[in-house]
Amino acid sequence: MTLRRVAAFLTVAALAAVVGSGAYAWSHGVRFYAVESGSMSPAMNAGDLVIDLPTTPTSKYQVGEIVTFHPTPGYITTHRIVAVEADGVSTQGDANSTPDLGQVPPENIVGRVVAVVPFVGRLALFLRQPGGLVALLLVMVAISVGWELVRDQKRRAPRALGASDPPRPLEWPTLPGGEWR
């Protein structure tokens, strides 16, 4: 097996492991969110990826925890808990000077932040743009076409004759007039 084939195999295996573990985590409630603003700087910046573990309405929360929640239907926000009360929690972005308006009821909290991966969320933000997915598909097609062109050139490249080459057919010697000797 050549080094190139080993590298290709390892690349495919690594991609399969990442996709497989991501799918497994997703099926167990783990969620991934891309940070879109700097309201939580310096703990997380725009373009970071947030990994959340799921919560339930009966989960207990502590001041200082970072949670992801629905402030209004259809929106997701990730902020730090600054107060815990009987009917919900108060949150605030680390870079904000005042707490968020209103309390977040426990049923609106979707997860606790367990990890932040710098810069990885930029890919998700890029792919959500109208041209992002098209650009990704074009890059994949260009890589595929380039790969095939390189492979085709290697197949057509002349080689020096070696011991493993098949024998050439015999050539009959001819005289200048085209007659056989």
C-alpha positions as CSV (number, residue, x, y, z in Angstrom):
1,M,0.0,0.0,0.0
2,T,1.4,3.4,-1.0
3,L,1.8,6.3,1.4
4,R,-0.8,8.2,-0.7
5,R,-3.4,5.5,-0.1
6,V,-2.6,5.3,3.6
7,A,-3.0,9.1,3.8
8,A,-6.3,8.9,1.9
9,F,-7.6,6.1,4.1
10,L,-6.7,7.9,7.3
11,T,-8.4,11.1,6.1
12,V,-11.6,9.3,5.2
13,A,-11.4,7.4,8.6
14,A,-10.9,10.7,10.5
15,L,-13.9,12.4,8.7
16,A,-16.1,9.3,9.3
17,A,-15.1,9.4,13.0
18,V,-15.9,13.1,13.3
19,V,-19.3,12.7,11.5
20,G,-20.1,9.5,13.4
21,S,-19.3,11.0,16.8
22,G,-21.2,14.2,16.0
23,A,-24.3,12.2,14.9
24,Y,-24.0,10.0,18.1
25,A,-23.8,13.1,20.2
26,W,-26.7,14.8,18.4
27,S,-28.9,11.7,18.9
28,H,-28.1,12.0,22.7
29,G,-29.2,15.7,22.9
30,V,-25.8,17.4,22.5
31,R,-26.2,20.6,20.4
32,F,-23.8,22.7,18.6
33,Y,-24.3,26.5,18.1
34,A,-22.2,29.1,16.3
35,V,-21.6,32.3,18.2
36,E,-22.8,35.3,16.1
37,S,-22.0,38.3,18.3
38,G,-19.4,39.4,20.8
39,S,-21.8,39.7,23.8
40,M,-20.0,36.9,25.6
41,S,-16.4,38.2,25.0
42,P,-13.9,37.2,26.2
43,A,-15.3,33.8,27.2
44,M,-16.5,33.2,23.6
45,N,-16.2,35.3,20.5
46,A,-18.1,35.6,17.3
47,G,-17.3,32.6,15.1
48,D,-16.7,30.2,18.0
49,L,-18.6,26.9,18.3
50,V,-20.6,26.3,21.5
51,I,-21.3,22.7,22.6
52,D,-24.3,22.3,24.9
53,L,-25.6,19.4,27.0
54,P,-29.4,19.2,27.2
55,T,-31.3,20.4,30.2
56,T,-34.8,19.8,31.5
57,P,-37.3,22.2,33.0
58,T,-36.5,20.6,36.4
59,S,-32.7,21.2,36.1
60,K,-31.0,23.2,38.8
61,Y,-28.9,26.2,37.8
62,Q,-26.2,28.1,39.5
63,V,-25.0,31.7,39.2
64,G,-22.0,31.8,36.8
65,E,-23.2,28.9,34.5
66,I,-23.4,29.7,30.8
67,V,-26.7,28.5,29.3
68,T,-28.3,28.6,25.9
69,F,-32.0,29.6,25.8
70,H,-34.9,30.9,23.7
71,P,-35.4,34.6,24.7
72,T,-38.3,34.7,22.2
73,P,-39.6,31.9,19.9
74,G,-37.3,31.3,17.0
75,Y,-34.2,32.8,18.5
76,I,-31.3,31.3,20.5
77,T,-29.0,33.2,22.9
78,T,-26.1,32.0,25.0
79,H,-25.4,34.1,28.1
80,R,-24.2,33.7,31.7
81,I,-26.6,33.3,34.6
82,V,-26.4,36.2,37.0
83,A,-29.3,35.4,39.3
84,V,-31.4,32.3,40.1
85,E,-35.0,32.8,41.3
86,A,-38.0,30.6,41.8
87,D,-39.6,31.4,38.5
88,G,-36.5,31.4,36.3
89,V,-33.0,32.8,35.9
90,S,-31.6,36.2,35.0
91,T,-28.9,36.3,32.3
92,Q,-26.3,38.7,31.0
93,G,-23.6,38.6,28.3
94,D,-20.1,39.0,29.7
95,A,-19.5,42.0,27.5
96,N,-22.8,43.7,28.3
97,S,-23.1,46.3,31.0
98,T,-26.7,45.3,32.1
99,P,-28.6,42.1,32.5
100,D,-31.0,40.9,29.8
101,L,-34.6,42.1,30.0
102,G,-36.9,39.7,31.9
103,Q,-36.3,36.3,33.3
104,V,-35.8,33.1,31.4
105,P,-38.2,30.4,32.5
106,P,-36.6,27.0,32.9
107,E,-38.6,25.5,30.0
108,N,-36.9,28.0,27.6
109,I,-33.4,26.9,28.6
110,V,-32.2,24.3,26.0
111,G,-28.7,23.5,27.3
112,R,-25.7,24.2,29.4
113,V,-22.4,25.1,27.7
114,V,-19.8,22.4,28.3
115,A,-17.2,23.5,25.7
116,V,-16.3,26.3,23.4
117,V,-14.2,25.6,20.2
118,P,-12.6,28.7,18.9
119,F,-13.2,29.7,15.2
120,V,-15.0,26.5,14.2
121,G,-18.4,28.2,14.2
122,R,-17.2,30.4,11.3
123,L,-17.8,27.5,8.9
124,A,-21.4,27.0,10.1
125,L,-22.0,30.8,9.8
126,F,-20.5,30.8,6.3
127,L,-22.6,27.8,5.2
128,R,-25.8,29.5,6.5
129,Q,-25.3,32.4,4.1
130,P,-27.0,32.1,0.7
131,G,-23.8,31.6,-1.2
132,G,-22.0,29.6,1.4
133,L,-23.3,26.1,0.5
134,V,-22.9,26.9,-3.2
135,A,-19.3,27.9,-2.7
136,L,-18.6,24.7,-0.7
137,L,-20.1,22.6,-3.5
138,L,-18.1,24.4,-6.1
139,V,-14.9,23.9,-4.2
140,M,-15.7,20.2,-3.8
141,V,-16.4,19.9,-7.6
142,A,-13.1,21.7,-8.4
143,I,-11.2,19.4,-6.1
144,S,-12.8,16.4,-7.7
145,V,-12.1,17.6,-11.3
146,G,-8.5,18.5,-10.4
147,W,-8.0,15.1,-8.8
148,E,-9.2,13.4,-11.9
149,L,-7.0,15.6,-14.2
150,V,-3.9,14.7,-12.1
151,R,-4.7,11.0,-12.2
152,D,-5.3,11.1,-15.9
153,Q,-2.0,12.9,-16.5
154,K,-0.2,10.2,-14.4
155,R,-1.8,7.4,-16.5
156,R,-0.7,9.0,-19.7
157,A,2.8,9.9,-18.7
158,P,5.5,8.0,-20.5
159,R,7.5,5.5,-18.5
160,A,11.0,4.1,-18.9
161,L,11.1,0.5,-19.8
162,G,11.9,-1.8,-16.9
163,A,12.0,-5.4,-16.0
164,S,8.3,-5.5,-15.1
165,D,7.1,-4.2,-18.5
166,P,5.6,-6.7,-21.0
167,P,7.8,-7.6,-24.0
168,R,7.4,-5.6,-27.1
169,P,6.3,-7.4,-30.3
170,L,9.1,-8.3,-32.7
171,E,9.9,-5.9,-35.5
172,W,11.0,-7.3,-38.8
173,P,14.0,-5.7,-40.3
174,T,13.3,-4.1,-43.7
175,L,15.5,-2.8,-46.6
176,P,15.2,0.8,-47.7
177,G,12.7,-0.2,-50.4
178,G,10.4,-1.9,-47.9
179,E,11.5,-5.4,-48.7
180,W,12.3,-8.0,-46.1
181,R,15.8,-9.2,-45.6
